[in-house]
Amino acid sequence: MAKLENQAMLVTALRAFTGALPPVYANEREFFVTSLLSMSEYLADLQKETLAEVCENFSRRLDAGKATPEAIDQFKAALDPLVSDEDFRLVGAGMAGSPAFIKQKLSGLRPVSAAGAAKKGSGLSPALERRIDGAYGRLNFPAIAAKVQASPDEATVEAALRKARAEVADYCCVYRIQIKPSDTLTPFSMAWVDLALAAGFVLSRNINRLTGRSL
């Protein structure tokens, strides 16, 4: 699937997630988890394609002898939200090497996926865990989980998940995440969507624990 197709799928799913409950879903529980799973897949594909594009564009600059300090800074700005802190440091340190050495480093890069790690509940580096915790707090998910803990019945869970989806909508607006099909999502915007999805997976797991029932 082409990059723009994956982006369109992600944008459509995100807009649906932050809107009214579609009638095809039995309840908020079903919609919440199904949406998180589909969005995380679309985003993972989009991150891979975007990382490949960023690295390919910079490789062409290397081949043309146009890897100026400004071009390197632009490349690093695009790369930073797409890879782990460790990979970013390794690439930065390798910029003093030959073009062949730099391209070798780029070929080994893989996008970091907060949502993927949170979905599995493993593979979280301390730095990534801190970022997810930060998004979890900014989304007001601790207060939402506290309400479920105080009254772990189905009605409370349904209301909590509606509130969680509304918080994601506000979060996207605050960070100016573009959600129009005609827009191009930047690596920075993708990173914020990634953290929001990751926080959603954490919330669903916390609600499972509090209610003793799978979402």
ROLOGU-730018 format. One record per residue (C-alpha): x, y, z; residue in one letter. Coordinates in steps of 0.02 Angstrom, whole numbers, plus 50000, padded with zeros to 5 digits. Layout:
REM ROLOGU-730018
XYZa...
REM end
This chain:
REM ROLOGU-730018
500005000050000m500685017149952a501155029750085k499695041250048l498495026650056e499125021750229n499005039850283q497225041050219a496745025250314m497545031850473l496745048950458v495035041550423t495185029750572a495795043750685l494355055050637r493115040950667a493915036950834f493705054650896t491905055850836g490255047750882a490135029050915l489785020850746p488175010550748p489084995050686v489934993050855y489054985051002a489844996451132n491275008151174e492374993651229r492334985351060e492575001550964f494015007551074f495114992151056v494684988550874t495115006550828s496765006250923l497294990150837l496874996150661s497645013450687m499245006150757s499434995250602e499145009750482y500345020550580l501705007250585a501645005650396d501655024450375l503145026250492q504125013250393k503745021750228e504145039050296t505795033350371l506285025150207a505845041050112e506815052350232v508355041150221c508235039350032e508125058050007n509645060950116f510605047050027s510315055849863r511045071649938r512565061749993l512795054549819d512645071949743a513875079449868g512525090849936k512515085150118a512785102750183t512665106750370p510925113750336e510405097850245a511075087350389i510095097750515d508495095650412q508795077050399f509065075350587k507485085350623a506465073450515a507345057950582l507235061950768d505365057850793p505495041950688l506865032050775v507425027650950s508555039351047d509965026751033e509825025250843d509715044150827f511335046150926r512205032850822l511715041150658v512225058250725g513925051550776a514135043250606g513915059450509m515795062150517a516065046250417g516105043050230s514495043250128p514595024250113a514755022550303f513295034450332i512185025150209k512635008750294q512035016050460k510425022150380l510045005150304s509964997550478g508705009950548l506985004250602r505565015750658p505165016550842v503365012050882s502695017451051a500995010051008a501754993550955g502754992051116a501274997151224a500134984851134k501334970651175k501694977351349g503544974651317s505014982151225g504844998851312l506465008051340s506505019651492p506475034851376a504975028251278l504065023551437e504285041251502r503555048351342r502055036851349i501795041251532d501855059651484g500535057251349a499485046851470y499495061251592g499155074751463r497665064751401l496955064751578n496915045851576f497395044251762p495775053151810a494785042251690i495545026351763a495195032851939a493335034351899k493305016351839v494215010851996q492925019752104a491465011752011s492024997351899p490334994051817d489924993451632e489095010551626a490635018751704t491795009851583v490755015451434e490755033551494a492615032551531a493035026651356l491945040151277r492895052851381k494565045051330a494125046751146r493635064951173a495305068051259e496215060851108v495265073050997a495795087651107d497585081051114y497695080550925c497035098350914c498255104851046v499745097650955y499095103150785r499065085550716i498395086950540q496925075250513i496285081050345k496515068350205p497325081750097s498695085450226d500355076750241t500755070650415l502475075950474t503595064050573p503245075050725f501365073150702s501555054450680m502535053550843a501125062150938w499825050550862v500955036050908d501045041651090l499165044451098a498845026751035l500135019751155a499285028551300a497635021351240g498335003751250f498965007151425v497255013851477l496364998651407s497544987251502r497264997051662n495374996051641i495524977351611n496454975751774r495204986551869l493654977651802t494324960051782g493654959851605r494494961451437s494044976751334l
REM end
